[in-house]
């Protein structure tokens, strides 16, 4: 495998399925060695075997980003096996569904533990390694936080999720500002609705179809619709891009409905 990321080492959190798996495949296709992390080790092991069989370099590691103390040791293991980390894709996340009047403290805290605290401490661990290895000094360090249109658009019944993704967007800007002179580009990608294992059962329902009719283009996105923006943010093109929150949503967050 060869491409625009040849020689880079990337870590992807939440790589066991959905967008995390998609981004991991894309990174490998473009030549990066990829550390695949997730709570479900068997899932990322199968993906690592597939990528290695295709000529890539991939390593599967168990990681629950809600356990902040576990993040740095896993990143150290990834770097020892693959080389200095140059790219972090902060993809791990949970949905946080529930009406505000019904949401439990435990559910709220879990949403923020994964989506916000996990994102912050993964970025911190990666940045420390990028600085120590010299990758940052060379201007090659990239952190991409996977946010959502929920960071700037109200999604009914998802108050905790929306709050967590808004926090991710602001963390992105704050870290980008703090690490600007360190040579680390920190950006966020805000996808619209894409069918995944988490939401696949919703779209065929009456409520799901009504929501689809409310989108300007009355359709869901494909994961591949994110590829161009994603590759821009993880690659050489992000040399002068940091602190940006990039929305790719097929117009779903535009006001007025379909």
N, C-alpha and C positions, 0 to 999 in steps of 0.2 A: 504494500500500500504506500502511496506517495501522494503529496498534495501540499496545500498552502501551510499546513501545520507540521510538516516533516521535522522531526527532532524535538518537538514539544512534548511535555508530559502534562496530562490533564487529570484532574480529579473530578468525578461527577458524583454528587450525593443523590440519593433516591433514584439509583440507576436500575432498579429491578423491574421497571415497566413504564408505560406511558411516555411522557416527554423525556424523562431521564434516560430511558433505554434508547429513544430516538436520537438524543443528542450524543450519547456515547457512540452509537454506530456512525454518526456523522463525523465526529472527531477522529475515530479510527480510519474512516474512509479518506480523510484529509491528511493522514499520516501521523497523527499523534499517538503516543503510548497513553493508555487510559487506565486509571484506577477506578474501578466500579465499586461504589459503596452503597450499602442498603442494609436494612434490618434483616431482610430475607436473603441469607447468604446463598442458598441453593439457586435462587433466581439469577443472581449476578455471576455465580460460578458457571452456569450454563451459557450465559452471554459471553463471558470471558473465553470459554472454550471455543465458542463459535468464532469470535474475532481472531483468536490466535490461530485457529485452523485456516482462516482466510489470509494469513500472512501478517496480521497485526501483532501488537504487544498489548496485552490486557491482563489486569490483576483484579481478582475479586476479594473484597474485604467487607467484613460485617461492621456496620456502624449505625447506631441510632443517634441522630444529631440532637435529640432531646437530652441525651447524656453528654453535657458539655465537656466533662473531663475526659471522655473517650475520644474526642475529635483529634487532638494534637498527636496522640500516639499512633492513631491510624494513618494520619498524614505522614508521620515519620516513617512508618512501615512502607507506605506507597513510594516515598522518595528513595528509600534504601533499595527497593526492588527495581524501580523504573528510571530514577534519575531526578534531578531538581524539578520541582513543580513549577510550571509556568502558567497554567490555566486552572482556575477553579470554577466549576459550574454548580452554583448553590441551588439545586433543584428540589431537594427533599421538602415535602410539604404535606399538610393534611387539610381536609376540607372545612372543618369547623361548622358544619350545618347545624341549624337550630334557631328557632325564633327567640328573640331576646328575652321574652318573659319566661321561657322554658329552659334556657341554657344553664347548665350546672357550672359551678366553679371549676370542677375537674375538667369538663370539656373546654371551657374557655382557656384555662391554664395550659392544657395540652396543645391547643391551637397556637398559642404564643410561644410555648416551649420549642416546638418544631419550626414554625414558620419564621419566628423573629429571633429568639435566642440561638437556635441552631444556625441560622444564617449568619448572625453576628460572629459567633465563636468559630465557625468554619472559616469565615473571611479572615478573622484574626490569626488563626493557626496557619492558613495559607500565606498570608502576608508576611508573617514572621519568617517562614521558610524561604519565600521569594527574596526577601531582603538579605537573609543570611547566605544564600547561595550565589547572589550576584545577578540573578535573573531580573530583579526589579531595577537594579542600577543600569542594566542594558536596555531598559525600556520595553521588555518583552513580557511583563507580568500582566495577566488579565484575570479579573474576577467578574463573573456575570451572575447576578442574582435573578432567579426566575420569579418575577412578581406576578401580576395579573391585571386585567382591566379592573379588577376589584380594588386596586390601589387608588383609583380615581373615579370609579363609577359605583353607585349603590346597586348591589345585587340583593334583592329581597330574600329575607330569611338567612342571610349570611353575614350578620353584623360582626361577629368575631373574626371571620375570615377576611372581610373587607378591612377591618381595623389592622389585622396582622399584615396584610399586603401593603397597606398605606405606610405602615412602619418600615417595611422592607424598602419601599421607594425612598423614604427619607434617610434610612441608614445608608443606602447606596450613595446618595449625594454627600452625606456627612463623611463617609469613609473615603470617597473620591477626593474631597477637599483636603482631608487630613493627610492622605498618602500621595497627593499630586506630585510633590517634589521627590518622593521616593521612587517614582517611576512605575507605579501600579495603576493601571486603568481599571476603574470600578464602575460598572454600568448595570442597568436592570433591563430585562426584557419582559414586556407585559403582553402575554398572549390573550386572545379572546377564547371563546368556547371551542374546544376540540373534543371530539368523542374519544373517551378513554374508558378503561375498565371501571373507573369510579362513577361515571355518569351515564354509561351506555344504556342502562335500564330506564333512564328518565326520558330520553328523547322520543321514544315511540308512544309515550303516554299522552293523554289529552293536554295536560299541563305543559309537557315538553314541546308538543306541536304548536301550542299557542305561543310559547316563548320563541320558537323558531320563526313564526310568522311576524314576530315583532322585530326581528333583525332586518336591517335595510336590504340585505341580499338574500334573506330567508334561507340560510344554509349554515352549516357548521364549517369550520376551517379544517384543513388537513395539517398534520404536524409538519409536513414538508413546506408549508407556507411560511414557517419561521426560519427556514434554513439560511436564507440570504442575510437576514439581520443578525442571526446568531453567529454565523461565520465572520461577519464584519466585526462583531464585538469581541470575539475570542482571538482574532488574528491580527496581522500586521496593520490592517486598515484602522484599528482602534488606537493607533499611535497618538492621535490628537482628539480622541473621544473619551471623555471620562466624566462621570456625574450625570450621564444621560439616562433617562427613563424612556425606553423605546416601546411604543405600542404597535403591535401587529395584530389586528383583530377583525379584519374584513369589514370595518365600519360598525361593528356591533355596539360600540359604546357611543355612537352618535345619537343625539337626541331626536325624538320624533317618531321612533318606531318604524315598522315596515309598511 
